[in-house]
């Protein structure tokens, strides 16, 4: 399973500024057998208390992006 990493309040705030709800992201890496394909784009819904980015992926998936493990990049609004 995924390792739950501790995240500081400051890092959490920074993450929420970096990935505000409604922003668009693209998946670069996700270590999960059910992960959307690399390059899948999605819309950020929010960030939970452990730093996971909650995403509505364009392909219908709703897997969270795990802090410190999965990798995404923010793209411009379409």
N, C-alpha and C positions, 0 to 999 in steps of 0.2 A: 504493500500500500504506500500511499504518499506520506512523506515525513511532514508533520506539522511543525513549521518553524516559528519561533517567537518573532514578533515584529514590534518595534518600538512605536509609541504613539506618534513621534515625530515622523517616522518613516511612513506610517499610515496616512498622516496628513499630506505628506509629499506625494504619495501614490494617488490620493484622491484628487489632488490638484493636477497631476500629470494625466490621469485618466478619468476626467469628469463624466458623469452620466450623459449619455447621448453622443459621446465621441466615438469615432470609428477606429477599429484596430484590425491588424492583420496577424494571423497566427504564424509564428516562426518555428516554434518547437513545443510539443506537448507530449509528455511521457505517459500516455494513456492508451490502452487498446481501442477505446471508443472515441478517441480524439478525432475532430474534423481534420480533413487533409491540410497539410502545410499550405499556407497561402490563402486559406479561408478567411473571409472578412466577417466582421460582426460589429454590433453596437453595444457599447458598455451600458449596463443597467446600474451598476454601482459597485462598491468595494466593501466586503464584509469585514468583521473585526479581526480576522486573522490575515487580512491582506489579499484574499482571493478576489480576483476581478470577476464579477458576474457578467456574463455576456449572452446576448441573444445572437447566436451565429446565423449567418445568412442561409446556411443549409438546414436550419431547423434545430440544430444541436443547442443544448443549454449548459454544456460543461463549463465549470469555472476554470479560470487560469490560476494555477497555484503559485503563490508568491515564492520567489527564490528558486523555482523549479522549472516552470513553463516560461516560454518567451514569446512576447508579442511586441509589435511596434505600433505606435499611433500613426494613423494616416489622416489626411485631410478629410473634412466632411464632403460627402458626395452631393 
